[in-house]
């Protein structure tokens, strides 16, 4: 308790509990990152004076014209540019509408302008890691965030996913967020473009950081890939797709694990092509015609067209596979540790919702989604343990009213995101002491994992995270009995039955 009180006091002194302000402060030598990809000048926000920010750094060439629907190409050398503004997010199959995330807690959502030219990343780092640093100064670990959104929505900038106060407080790590392609732009399933281009974007981000993050003060030999929901799926899938050279040293999959899917079905793309006047063509001509199609018209059909399929990753056996178990059995999975987990009430976020409702949704509405995420976590964790790979499992149980301001939502899907980013206090009132402690614990574990994934993560508050097995050692976060405690590995599983 004394440690947490001290941390809270330091937050107040540093201004980290003040109302966030995204202004720009003075520039200096420590804001210039000279990389192989260009020279990027960042900025300092006076509200977080010990954080250097670079927003809108290009990592991929614009995927437009004859590059639409295809795997990304690296960005050309950028020269000398100022990186002080977020760039547009990728084209979305979604937007403001009904439901918990748009009506009640919109801070989870990305609302920036959209564009096909969207392959940009954002970097937040401690103030004193570059510039005139001594040669012996240690580089800091890098946490690479993959946003969720069902592979239909999302991007590198949402209010709950801005890590500036986290970095301000710890001064011990870098956080990177980025845009990657979504819906048909990333997962066309076309006969002539069969690879999941949006997942290839993620690989390119990791490669770009391997080659350039040292210029920002980051350690390319200590980087982890962390995602939630669809981002968790993508992070977990990355380990299957990159067994020999994952580059990252650890993976975190929050409320989302790799799916085992059927093979590509190119019919959907051809149905869409027909609506854009590109029907009845060869595979190559169909793709070329669709690459020439007006993007606004394409977007309108995706958003509003009748009978348009949902475009998501499919098993191409390059980035996503039809049989993940077989990947383990043939030793084709990256041998890096994994943190994997879910929340106790995932499904509450997907039940029918009205802004002024006073009655909780029924279990019939919430349990299927809760089962889906929970069983995905259990299956992935148990599979890894069977094959001797280090695995750390958790369960999020915090019911914090400033994150989920309806009591029945509780620890719903995504409710643990603001706890790790340290943004839980920024909207709808300050946080409880338990909420602060839970956030500190999760942040500590994530940074510890990034710093040295070969050691058991430690939260800095006295807890070491033991490896998971099927009947022991899972960490429970945010329960009323404490911010983090070790519980039996099957603590949650009896709530429902997963398919064997």
C-alpha positions in Angstrom: 0.0 0.0 0.0 2.9 2.4 0.8 4.4 1.8 -2.7 1.1 2.6 -4.4 0.6 5.7 -2.2 4.0 6.9 -3.2 3.3 6.3 -6.9 0.1 8.3 -6.6 1.9 11.1 -5.0 4.5 11.2 -7.7 1.7 11.3 -10.3 0.2 14.4 -8.7 3.6 16.1 -8.5 4.5 15.3 -12.1 1.1 16.6 -13.3 0.1 13.2 -14.6 -3.3 13.5 -12.9 -4.0 16.8 -14.6 -6.5 17.1 -17.4 -4.8 15.9 -20.5 -3.8 18.5 -23.1 -2.4 17.5 -26.5 -0.5 20.7 -27.2 3.1 21.1 -28.4 6.1 22.2 -26.3 9.6 23.2 -27.3 11.7 21.2 -29.7 15.4 20.3 -29.1 18.2 18.0 -30.2 16.5 15.1 -28.3 13.5 15.4 -30.5 15.4 14.6 -33.7 15.5 10.9 -34.6 17.9 10.1 -37.5 17.0 6.7 -38.9 17.6 4.6 -42.0 14.1 5.7 -43.1 14.5 9.4 -42.7 15.0 12.1 -40.1 12.0 12.7 -37.9 11.4 15.7 -35.6 9.0 15.1 -32.8 7.6 17.3 -30.1 6.9 17.5 -26.3 3.5 18.1 -24.8 3.8 20.4 -21.8 1.3 18.2 -19.9 3.7 15.3 -20.2 7.1 17.1 -20.3 9.2 14.0 -20.0 7.7 12.3 -23.1 8.9 12.7 -26.6 6.3 12.0 -29.3 6.6 11.3 -33.0 3.2 11.1 -34.6 2.5 10.1 -38.2 5.8 8.4 -39.1 5.5 6.6 -42.5 6.4 2.9 -42.4 4.8 1.7 -45.6 4.3 3.1 -49.1 0.8 4.3 -49.8 -1.2 1.1 -50.7 -3.1 2.8 -53.5 -3.6 2.3 -57.2 -1.9 -0.9 -58.3 -0.8 -1.6 -54.7 -4.4 -1.6 -53.4 -5.2 -5.0 -51.8 -1.6 -6.2 -52.0 1.1 -6.8 -49.3 2.8 -3.5 -48.3 6.0 -2.1 -49.6 8.4 -0.2 -47.3 8.0 3.6 -47.3 10.5 5.4 -49.4 13.2 7.5 -47.5 11.2 10.3 -45.9 14.0 12.9 -45.9 13.6 15.4 -43.1 10.0 15.7 -41.8 8.2 16.9 -38.8 6.1 14.2 -37.2 3.7 16.2 -35.0 0.3 15.2 -36.2 -1.6 11.9 -36.4 -2.2 10.8 -39.9 -5.5 9.4 -41.2 -6.6 6.0 -40.1 -7.2 3.2 -42.6 -10.5 2.9 -44.4 -13.2 1.5 -42.0 -16.2 -0.7 -42.3 -17.9 1.0 -39.4 -18.3 4.3 -37.7 -20.5 6.2 -35.2 -23.6 4.1 -34.5 -25.4 2.2 -31.8 -23.9 0.1 -29.1 -21.8 0.4 -25.9 -18.6 1.5 -27.6 -20.2 4.3 -29.7 -22.9 5.5 -27.3 -21.6 5.0 -23.8 -17.7 4.8 -23.9 -16.6 6.3 -27.3 -13.1 6.7 -25.9 -12.4 3.2 -27.1 -13.0 4.3 -30.8 -10.9 5.9 -33.5 -12.7 8.9 -35.1 -9.8 10.4 -37.1 -10.3 11.0 -40.9 -9.9 7.9 -43.1 -7.7 7.4 -46.1 -6.1 4.6 -48.2 -2.8 6.3 -47.6 -2.7 5.2 -43.9 0.4 3.2 -43.2 1.8 5.3 -40.4 3.0 4.7 -36.9 3.3 6.8 -33.7 6.0 6.6 -31.0 6.1 7.7 -27.4 9.4 7.5 -25.6 11.1 8.8 -22.4 12.7 12.2 -22.6 16.3 11.3 -21.9 17.0 8.4 -24.2 18.3 10.1 -27.3 20.2 13.2 -28.3 23.3 13.7 -26.3 23.0 10.6 -24.2 26.2 8.9 -23.0 27.2 5.9 -25.0 26.7 3.6 -22.1 23.1 4.7 -21.5 20.8 1.7 -21.7 18.2 1.6 -24.5 14.6 1.0 -23.4 12.3 -1.9 -24.3 9.6 -1.4 -27.0 5.9 -2.3 -26.7 4.1 -2.5 -30.1 0.4 -2.1 -29.8 -2.1 -3.6 -32.3 -5.6 -2.2 -31.9 -8.8 -4.2 -32.1 -12.0 -3.6 -34.0 -13.0 -6.8 -35.6 -10.6 -6.2 -38.5 -13.3 -3.6 -39.6 -12.5 -0.6 -37.4 -9.6 0.8 -35.5 -6.3 2.6 -35.9 -3.3 4.0 -34.1 -5.1 6.7 -32.2 -8.1 6.3 -29.8 -8.4 8.3 -26.6 -8.1 5.3 -24.3 -5.0 4.1 -26.3 -2.7 7.1 -25.9 0.2 6.0 -23.7 1.7 9.4 -22.9 1.0 9.4 -19.1 2.2 5.8 -18.8 5.6 6.7 -20.4 5.7 9.9 -18.4 5.4 8.0 -15.1 7.7 5.1 -15.8 10.4 6.6 -18.1 11.4 3.0 -18.8 9.9 2.0 -22.1 8.7 3.1 -25.6 5.2 2.5 -26.9 4.3 2.3 -30.6 0.9 2.4 -32.1 0.0 2.1 -35.8 -2.6 1.8 -38.5 -3.0 -1.4 -40.5 -5.5 -2.1 -43.3 -9.0 -3.4 -42.6 -12.0 -4.9 -44.2 -11.6 -5.5 -48.0 -8.6 -3.2 -48.2 -6.6 -5.6 -46.0 -8.4 -8.9 -46.5 -9.7 -9.0 -50.1 -9.5 -12.7 -50.6 -9.2 -12.0 -54.3 -8.1 -14.8 -56.7 -5.1 -12.7 -57.7 -4.5 -11.3 -54.2 -4.9 -14.2 -51.8 -2.7 -13.0 -48.9 -4.0 -11.1 -45.8 -2.4 -7.8 -46.6 -3.4 -6.2 -43.3 -1.5 -8.8 -41.4 1.5 -8.3 -43.6 1.3 -4.6 -42.6 2.0 -5.7 -39.0 5.1 -7.6 -40.0 6.3 -4.5 -41.9 5.9 -2.4 -38.7 8.0 -4.9 -36.7 10.7 -4.9 -39.4 10.7 -1.1 -39.6 11.1 -0.9 -35.8 13.9 -3.5 -35.9 15.8 -1.3 -38.3 15.0 2.2 -36.9 13.7 2.2 -33.3 17.2 2.6 -31.8 17.2 6.1 -33.1 14.3 6.9 -30.9 16.0 5.3 -27.8 14.4 1.9 -28.2 16.1 -1.5 -28.0 15.4 -3.6 -31.1 16.4 -6.7 -29.2 13.7 -6.2 -26.6 10.4 -5.6 -28.4 7.0 -7.3 -27.7 3.9 -7.4 -29.8 0.7 -6.6 -27.9 -2.8 -6.6 -29.2 -6.4 -6.8 -28.0 -9.5 -8.4 -29.6 -8.8 -8.5 -33.3 -5.4 -7.1 -32.3 -4.9 -10.1 -30.0 -5.8 -12.4 -32.8 -3.3 -10.7 -35.0 -0.5 -10.8 -32.4 -1.1 -14.5 -31.7 -1.3 -15.2 -35.4 2.0 -13.5 -35.9 3.7 -16.2 -33.8 2.3 -18.9 -36.1 3.3 -17.0 -39.3 6.9 -16.1 -38.2 8.3 -19.2 -36.6 11.9 -18.7 -37.7 12.5 -14.9 -37.3 9.7 -13.4 -35.2 12.0 -10.4 -34.3 9.9 -9.7 -31.2 10.8 -11.4 -28.0 7.3 -11.8 -26.6 3.7 -11.6 -27.5 0.6 -10.4 -25.5 -2.9 -11.5 -26.7 -5.7 -9.7 -24.8 -9.2 -11.1 -25.4 -8.3 -12.5 -28.8 -6.4 -15.5 -30.0 -5.5 -17.0 -33.4 -8.4 -18.5 -35.2 -8.2 -21.8 -37.1 -10.0 -21.0 -40.3 -11.1 -22.6 -43.5 -9.3 -21.7 -46.7 -9.8 -18.6 -48.8 -13.2 -18.1 -50.4 -12.7 -15.8 -53.4 -16.4 -15.6 -54.1 -16.9 -12.6 -51.8 -14.4 -10.4 -53.7 -16.0 -11.3 -57.0 -19.5 -10.4 -55.6 -18.1 -7.0 -54.7 -16.4 -6.7 -58.0 -19.7 -7.2 -59.8 -21.2 -4.3 -58.0 -18.3 -2.0 -59.1 -18.5 -3.0 -62.7 -15.6 -5.5 -62.6 -17.5 -8.7 -62.9 -16.9 -11.7 -65.3 -13.2 -11.0 -65.7 -10.1 -13.1 -65.3 -8.4 -13.1 -61.9 -5.8 -10.6 -62.9 -8.2 -8.3 -64.8 -10.7 -8.4 -61.9 -8.0 -7.3 -59.5 -6.7 -4.5 -61.9 -10.3 -3.3 -62.4 -10.9 -3.1 -58.7 -7.6 -1.3 -58.1 -8.8 1.4 -60.5 -12.2 1.6 -58.9 -13.1 4.9 -57.1 -12.3 4.5 -53.4 -15.2 6.5 -52.2 -17.6 4.3 -54.2 -15.9 1.2 -52.9 -16.2 2.5 -49.3 -19.9 3.4 -49.8 -20.7 -0.1 -51.0 -18.7 -1.7 -48.2 -20.5 0.4 -45.6 -24.0 0.5 -47.0 -24.4 -2.0 -49.8 -26.8 -4.8 -49.5 -25.5 -8.4 -49.7 -21.9 -7.4 -49.3 -19.9 -10.0 -47.3 -17.8 -9.1 -44.4 -14.1 -9.1 -45.3 -11.8 -10.5 -42.6 -8.6 -12.6 -42.4 -8.9 -16.0 -43.9 -6.6 -19.0 -44.0 -4.0 -18.3 -46.6 -1.4 -20.6 -45.0 1.0 -17.6 -45.0 -0.4 -15.4 -42.3 -3.3 -17.5 -41.0 -3.5 -21.3 -41.0 -6.2 -23.9 -41.3 -4.7 -26.0 -38.4 -2.8 -24.3 -35.6 -2.3 -27.5 -33.7 -0.4 -28.9 -36.7 1.9 -25.9 -36.6 2.9 -26.9 -33.1 3.3 -30.6 -34.0 5.6 -29.6 -36.9 7.6 -27.1 -34.8 6.4 -24.1 -36.8 5.5 -21.6 -34.0 7.7 -18.8 -32.8 9.4 -19.9 -29.6 8.7 -16.7 -27.6 6.7 -16.4 -24.4 3.1 -15.4 -24.5 0.8 -13.5 -22.1 -2.8 -14.4 -22.9 -6.0 -13.6 -21.1 -9.6 -12.3 -21.2 -12.1 -10.6 -19.0 -14.9 -12.2 -16.9 -17.8 -10.5 -18.7 -16.6 -10.2 -22.3 -20.1 -10.7 -23.7 -21.7 -7.7 -22.0 -20.1 -5.4 -24.6 -22.0 -7.3 -27.4 -25.4 -7.6 -25.9 -28.3 -5.4 -27.1 -27.9 -2.0 -25.7 -29.9 1.2 -25.2 -28.3 4.3 -23.7 -30.9 4.7 -20.9 -31.6 1.1 -20.1 -31.8 0.1 -16.5 -32.1 -3.6 -16.8 -29.0 -5.8 -17.3 -28.9 -8.1 -20.4 -29.7 -11.7 -19.8 -27.0 -14.4 -19.6 -28.3 -15.8 -22.8 -27.2 -12.5 -24.5 -23.8 -12.3 -22.9 -22.6 -15.9 -22.3 -21.9 -16.9 -25.9 -19.3 -14.2 -26.5 -17.8 -14.7 -23.0 -17.4 -18.3 -23.8 -15.9 -17.6 -27.2 -13.2 -15.4 -25.8 -12.6 -17.5 -22.6 -12.4 -20.8 -24.5 -10.0 -19.2 -27.1 -7.7 -18.2 -24.2 -7.9 -21.6 -22.6 -7.3 -23.5 -25.8 -4.3 -21.4 -26.8 -2.8 -21.5 -23.3 -3.2 -25.3 -22.9 -1.8 -26.0 -26.4 1.3 -24.0 -25.7 1.8 -25.7 -22.3 1.5 -29.1 -24.0 4.4 -28.1 -26.3 6.6 -26.6 -23.6 6.3 -22.9 -24.5 6.4 -20.4 -21.7 2.9 -19.0 -21.1 1.4 -16.6 -18.6 -2.4 -16.5 -18.3 -4.6 -13.9 -16.7 -8.2 -13.0 -16.1 -9.5 -9.4 -15.8 -12.2 -9.0 -13.2 -12.2 -5.2 -12.4 -15.6 -3.6 -12.3 -14.7 0.1 -12.5 -17.5 2.6 -13.1 -15.5 5.2 -14.9 -14.6 2.6 -17.5 -17.9 0.8 -17.7 -20.5 3.1 -16.3 -23.3 0.5 -16.0 -22.9 -1.9 -13.2 -23.8 -4.9 -15.3 -21.1 -4.3 -17.9 -18.4 -4.9 -15.3 -15.2 -6.4 -16.7 -16.6 -6.4 -20.3 -14.6 -6.8 -23.5 -11.9 -4.1 -23.8 -12.4 -2.8 -20.2 -8.8 -3.8 -19.4 -7.3 -1.6 -22.1 -7.4 1.7 -20.2 -5.8 -0.1 -17.2 -2.6 -1.0 -19.2 -2.5 2.3 -21.0 -3.0 4.2 -17.8 -5.9 6.2 -19.3 -8.6 4.9 -16.9 -8.8 8.1 -14.9 -9.0 10.5 -17.9 -12.8 10.3 -18.5 -15.9 10.1 -16.3 -14.0 10.9 -13.1 -10.9 9.8 -11.2 -10.2 6.2 -10.3 -10.5 4.3 -7.1 -7.4 3.2 -5.2 -8.0 -0.4 -6.3 -8.2 0.7 -9.9 -4.9 2.6 -9.7 -3.2 -0.4 -8.1 -4.6 -2.7 -10.7 -3.4 -0.4 -13.4 0.1 -0.1 -11.9 0.3 -3.9 -11.6 -0.7 -4.6 -15.2 1.6 -1.8 -16.5 4.5 -3.2 -14.4 4.0 -6.7 -15.8 3.8 -5.5 -19.4 7.0 -3.5 -19.1 8.8 -6.3 -17.2 7.8 -8.7 -20.0 9.1 -6.3 -22.7 12.4 -5.8 -20.8 13.2 -9.5 -20.4 10.6 -12.0 -21.6 12.8 -14.9 -20.6 12.2 -14.1 -17.0 8.9 -14.4 -15.1 7.2 -10.9 -15.3 7.2 -8.8 -12.1 4.7 -6.0 -11.5 7.0 -3.9 -9.3 4.5 -4.0 -6.4 5.8 -7.3 -5.1 4.2 -10.0 -7.3 6.0 -12.3 -9.7 3.8 -14.0 -12.4 4.3 -17.8 -12.4 4.0 -19.8 -15.6 0.6 -21.2 -16.3 -0.4 -24.8 -16.3 -3.8 -26.3 -16.9 -4.6 -26.5 -13.2 -2.5 -23.8 -11.5 -1.0 -20.3 -11.8 -3.3 -17.7 -13.4 -3.2 -14.1 -12.3 -6.6 -12.4 -11.4 -6.6 -8.7 -12.0 -8.9 -6.1 -10.3 -10.8 -8.5 -8.1 -12.2 -6.8 -4.9 -9.7 -8.7 -2.8 -6.7 -7.1 -4.5 -5.2 -5.6 -7.7 -3.5 -8.9 -8.7 -3.3 -12.3 -7.1 -2.4 -15.8 -8.3 -5.4 -18.2 -8.5 -5.7 -21.8 -9.8 -5.3 -22.1 -13.5 -8.9 -23.6 -13.8 -10.4 -20.8 -11.6 -12.5 -19.5 -14.5 -13.1 -22.5 -16.6 -15.9 -24.1 -14.6 -18.1 -21.1 -15.5 -18.8 -22.8 -18.8 -17.7 -25.8 -20.8 -15.3 -25.5 -23.7 -15.3 -28.0 -26.5 -12.6 -30.5 -25.9 
